[in-house]
Amino acid sequence: MLDPDVINFAGVMVTIVGTIASLCGVFVASKWAIAATRKREQLPSPYNDARLEQLQQSIDAIAIEVERIAEAQRFSAKLLAAREAEPRLPR
């Protein structure tokens, strides 16, 4: 039969090797997860293209409406100026 000191030494060594292997596994897994996260962050989101296109269309529509408002304002100012230039009937 084996000496009890040898059995205790073997148990301690198995514990140490298992702990070191577990820590190495955790380290490698965390490095892999960090690398995968960084890679994912660098890729453009597929939703960004659609959102940017929709935003551009909205801005174009707003610009057209602002131009229509400005044209209506110029037309109103022109009518008021022409109205003031006309001779008025005495009251």
Secondary structure as the mmCIF struct_conf table of DSSP 4:
data_model
#
loop_
_struct_conf.conf_type_id
_struct_conf.id
_struct_conf.beg_label_comp_id
_struct_conf.beg_label_asym_id
_struct_conf.beg_label_seq_id
_struct_conf.end_label_comp_id
_struct_conf.end_label_asym_id
_struct_conf.end_label_seq_id
HELX_RH_AL_P HELX_RH_AL_P1 PRO A 4 GLN A 42
BEND BEND1 LEU A 43 LEU A 43
HELX_LH_PP_P HELX_LH_PP_P1 PRO A 44 SER A 45
HELX_RH_AL_P HELX_RH_AL_P2 PRO A 46 ALA A 85
BEND BEND2 GLU A 86 GLU A 86
HELX_LH_PP_P HELX_LH_PP_P2 PRO A 87 PRO A 90
#
